[in-house]
Amino acid sequence: MAGSKSGYKEIADELRMQIERGKYQPGEKIPSLSALMAEFQAGRETVSKALRLLEDLGLTTAHQGRPAVVREFKPIRRPAVERLSKAVWGGGTSMWSVDVQDAQPVVSGLEVASIEATPRVAEALGVRRGEPVILRRRHYVLKGKPVLMADSYIPADLAQGTPIADEDTGEGGIYARLADIGHGPVRFKEEVRTRMPLLAEASLLRLQPGTPVICILRSAFDEEGRAVEINDMVLDGGSYILDYVVDA
C-alpha cells in the first residue's frame, strides 16, 4: 500500500497490521506525520485522521506535538472456571490470586446498603420487585489503575445479620459466608457482552478513547437452585483477557 495514495482508513489498517506483526513494539514511536505522508503519499489531514483512528482503537497513545506511541498491553487473564471453583473461595483464597499472581487490587468506593430490588435485579434473583436486597458496590484498582466495577446483590433474608452485610466479609468473601449458612453456590452462570462505555464508566476506569468495556452478569445458585447472588461487573476491555477452559 505504501507508495500509492490511500485513504485514512486504509492507512490506519496498514499501521494496525504493522503493530500486530511486531514492526512497532509497545512503547515504540510510530513514524512522524511527515514520514507517514511521504510513505503513503497522503495529505496531512488524511494521515492525522488515520493516527486519530489508531488512538480511538486503543492501539496508540498520543500527546500534543509528540509522535504517537504504541500502547503496551499487559492483560489480566481471567480464568473464569478456575476462579469460581469451591477450592478457591471455599479455602479462603481471593479470586484475584487466580487472575493476578504478582499483585493484589485495592478495593475502592466500597458501599454496602440495603436497597429495594429493581425489576432487573428482582428477575435475576427470583424475588419480588421492591423486595429488600443487600447491595455491595466496589471498584478494583490494580497497580494504580481502576480495572473493574462490580455490584453484587444478595437477598436480604440471606445476608442480613451476617458478615455479607458488613464491609469486611472475611476470608473467601461472599460465597464462603453463604456456605456458612447453608447456601453455598454449587452452580454459576455468566452472561458476557461488550459495548462502549457510559461517560461515568469511562471516567472511573480511566479508559483510553475507543476502549470498550466487557459486561459480565454472574448468577450464583445454591443446591436448591435458588439464585443467592448476582454480580453485575464492568471491566476495562483494554485490560482483560477472558479465559474459558471447558472439558468436553
N, C-alpha and C positions, 0 to 999 in steps of 0.2 A: 504493500500500500504506500510505503514511503516513496517519494519521488513523483507522486501524482496528486492532483487536487482532491481533497477529502472534506466531507462534512464533519461537524464536531462530534457526532455520534460515532462515526467510523474511526476518528482519531482516538476518542475515549476507549473504544472497544479494542483497538490495537494496543494501546498503552496498558489496558487491563490485562490482556493476554501476556504482554511482556512482563508484567508484575507477577502473574501467576506462574510463568515459566522460570522466574528467578532472575531475569535480566536486571531488575531493580529490586534490591533486597530491603527488608524492613529497616527503616532509619536512613535509607539512601535517598538522595535528592533525585527528583525527576529532572530531565534536561530543562534548560531555561526556555522561556517563552519564545525568544528569538531563534533558539536552536530547533524547537519544535516547528516553528513557522517555516524554517528552511527545509526540515526533514519532510514535512507533509505538504509543502507548497501551499500553505493556507494562510489566511489573513489573521491578524491579531485577535479580532473578536471571535473568530471561529475556534482558534486554539484556546482562548480564555474560557469559552463555553465548555470545551472538552475537559479542561482541567477542573472546572467547577463541577462537572458531572462526576468525575472521579472522586472528588471530595464528597459529593452527595451520596455516592455509593459506599462511602466509608473506607475507601481504599487508600486515600491520602489525607494528609493534613496540610494546611497552608496558612501562612501569616502574611500580612500586608508587606509587599516589597521583597518577599523571600521566595525561593523556589519551593514547589510542593515536595513533601517528603512522604515516602511510603509508610503507612501505618504498620506498627508491629502488632500482630495478633497472637496473644498468649491465652488460648482458650481455657475456660473452666470446663472440664469434661464431666458431665453429669450422668453417671451410670444409674439410670432410673430404677432398674430392677434390683441391683445390689444395695442401693442406699435405703430401699424400703424393706429390706429383709429384717425379720424379727431379731436375727442375730446382731444387727446393728443397734436399733433403738432399744431392744429388749436387754441388751448388755450394757446399756447406759452410754453408748457411744454416739457422738454427734454425727448426723448425716454428712456434715461438711467435711469430716475426716475422710470420707469416701470420695468426695468431689475434689478436694484440695489437700495435698499432703504437707505442703510447706507453710501453711498459714491458716489462721482461724479468723473468721469475719468478726467485725464489730457490729453488734445489734444496735440499731439506731431508731429513734422515733417510736419506741415501744409504747403501745396503747392497749390496755385491757379494759373492756367495758361490756356491760350488759345492754343489748340493744334489741329492738323488735325485728324479727326476720322479714326481710324484703321478699317480694314474690319469687325472685330468682333463688335466694338462699333457702326459702321455705320449700320450694320444689326440690332442690338438690338434697336437702336434709330430710325431706319427708315429714315436715312439721307444718302447722297451720301458719298462714300469713299473720304477722304481728306477734307470734309466739316468741317469748324471750330466748335469745341465744347469746353465747359469750363470743365476743369478737376479740381476737388477738391480732393486732396490726403491728408490723415491724418492717424495717428496711435492713438490708445486709450490706456492709461496706467492707470490701476486701482490698487490702493494701492501699487504703485511702480513696478507693473508687467505689461508689454505690453500684451494685450489680443486680440487685433483686429487691422487689417489693412483694410482700406476702400478707394476705388477710386470711386468717383461719376463723371458721365459725363452728362452734360446738354447741349442741343442745344444752340449754341451761340446766335441765333436770339431771344431766350427767356431770356438768362442770362446776356448778355452784357448790361452794363449800369444800372444794378440792384445790390442790395446787394449780390446776388448769386455769382457775380464775385469778391466780396470783401472777405477779410479774415473773418470778422465778419458778418454773415448773419442775426443776430438779433434773437429775441425770436421766437421759433417754427422752426427755421432753413430753409432749402431749400424749404420744402413743403409749409410752411407759405408764403414764398416770391413768390412762383409760384402761390399760391392762390391770392396774392395781384394783380397779372397781369392777372388774369382770367384763369389760367391754373393749378388750384389746383388738386392734384391727387384724383380720385374717385375709382380707382382700382389698386391693386398691384398684381404682380406675383413674386414668389420666386422659384428659382431652387436651390436645395441643393444637394451637394455631398461631399464625404470625400476622401482624398488622403494623401499621405505622403508629408511633406513639402519640398519645394525647400531650398537650403542651405541658401539663403538670408532670407527666411521666418523663418526658424528655428533659425537663429541668432537674427533677430529683435524681435521675440516673446519669445526668451529665452526658447525654448522648451526642455523638457527632452528627452533623446533618446527614440525612438519608439513612440513618441506622434504624432498623425495625426493632420491635420488641417481640419476644416469644411469650405467649399467654398459655399458662398451664392451669387447668382446673382439676385438682385431685380430690377424689372422694375416697374416704376410708370406711370400710364396713366391718362390723363385728361378726361373730359366729352366727348370730341370728339373722344376718342380712341387713341389720339396721345401719344407716349412714350415721357414723358417730363424729365425723369431722369432714368439712370441705375446706380446701386450701386454694385460694384464688391468687395466683402468682403472676407477676410481670417481670420478665428477665430482659436484661440488656442483650439484644440479639447479636451484638458485636463481641460479646464476652463468652458466649456459651457454645458448646457442642453437646447435643442431647444424644446419649449413647444407650441404645436398647439392645440387649442380648437376650434372645428368646430361644429356649430349647424346642426343637421340632418334635 
